[in-house]
Amino acid sequence: MSASCRTCRNFLRNLSFAAALAVVGAVSTPAWADAPELGPRTKIRLTIMQWMPTKGEYVPWALGGEFVISEAGAISVPVIGTVTIGNLDKAGLAAEIAKRLQSKIGLVEAPQTTVEIVEYPPVYVVGDVTTPGEYKFRPGLTTLQALAMSGGELRETGSGPAHDNITLVGELRGTDNALLRSNARIARLEAELSGAREIDFAPPLNADARLVAKIQDQERIIFSTRANVLARQSKSLSELRDLLNQEIRVLEEKVKASEASIETAERELKGVRTLVERGVAVASRQSDLERELASDRAGRLDFVTAIMRARQNISETTRSLEGLYDNRQAEVASELQSEQATLEQLKLKRATTERLLLDKLSATEDSVQRGGEVTSFVIIRRADGKIGEFPASETTALMPGDVIKVVLRRMAIMSEQPTSSRSTDPQPSQASQ
């Protein structure tokens, strides 16, 4: 066979290989393409407002704030509890929350409720890229744009595979430390939410004992500090309520004294009137007694008004005291939900990095002559509580939380042996050995 024929055959073989890779990269799985607008780990801002005719303006409710959608696709809103997102969009979720609030509180009209997306879960770019890592997601992001954000394809450098392995080992160690901190923070938040006196830390496995002790001590300090702040606020409100009760008791004694004075003045005025009618006493004495009686009655009315005002202040203090614990519970629940979402992201990142490291360690040096390079993309996506992966093309749209694995394949140029030397080639069984 002539050299020109062998060259043509090699070119056609490589061209077919490249076309096959391109077809595989362009495949997309429709089951993974569709996703709700509000996916897990998405941070949203809930705003609840109600029109107050007496003030002529909208007044915001304290139930609003920022929430993170859990892996189960739900958020926990104070008063109404857990709200499952499902396939609801922003408008649908806002309408559902408003409807539940109207039914729960018994409002005539539903409050004005809006839902905004504050932050999408990030995407992760790994594999044969210049700068692998975590990148901010925006709607319409494609795999090619994610490759551009990560610095493009990885080119050959003097560092070699060993440098990549060391980098991945460092990322795994950093992720493990972040997992330790996240688990400790979740244990502290769960203790605050349940009202426990101490934090019950789960014993970590294969971790640095000094680092674990340091992290747990920090969480205990935060736990005790927040508990002391809450106790001081509660004590201050309780003391204010006791002071108001004492003020009411003093005012009630004054009311009794005022009533006794009024009765005495009424009896004296009755006797003076009789004397004035008989001409024994002057009319000025009667007028003085009438003014004194009116003054005593006005004073008694002031005391009664002060008692009513003090009781109103007691009611407001009691509501503030009860709301203090409710607001703290809502705040801790929101922090716990956000930290649990962060823990899920760290677990996914660790699994991806560990898998990539194992792939690199198990890869062997290809001894064949290398030719052109073909870039392929694999998307690792969590859906319905499961992690799956599928090939993608450069124009595949990404979803929040996706892990994009970029693989740079080199096409091997197979050289044919002359006909005379084929008889000396090893048998297939020998070659496999």
Secondary structure as GFF3:
##gff-version 3
##sequence-region A 1 433
A	DSSP	alpha_helix	3	26	.	.	.	ID=ss1
A	DSSP	alpha_helix	30	33	.	.	.	ID=ss2
A	DSSP	beta_strand	43	52	.	.	.	ID=ss3
A	DSSP	beta_strand	57	60	.	.	.	ID=ss4
A	DSSP	beta_strand	65	68	.	.	.	ID=ss5
A	DSSP	beta_strand	74	77	.	.	.	ID=ss6
A	DSSP	beta_strand	81	84	.	.	.	ID=ss7
A	DSSP	alpha_helix	90	105	.	.	.	ID=ss8
A	DSSP	beta_strand	112	119	.	.	.	ID=ss9
A	DSSP	beta_strand	123	127	.	.	.	ID=ss10
A	DSSP	beta_strand	133	135	.	.	.	ID=ss11
A	DSSP	alpha_helix	143	149	.	.	.	ID=ss12
A	DSSP	alpha_helix	160	194	.	.	.	ID=ss13
A	DSSP	alpha_helix	209	278	.	.	.	ID=ss14
A	DSSP	alpha_helix	283	362	.	.	.	ID=ss15
A	DSSP	beta_strand	370	383	.	.	.	ID=ss16
A	DSSP	beta_strand	386	392	.	.	.	ID=ss17
A	DSSP	beta_strand	403	412	.	.	.	ID=ss18
A	DSSP	three_ten_helix	419	424	.	.	.	ID=ss19
A	DSSP	alpha_helix	428	432	.	.	.	ID=ss20
###
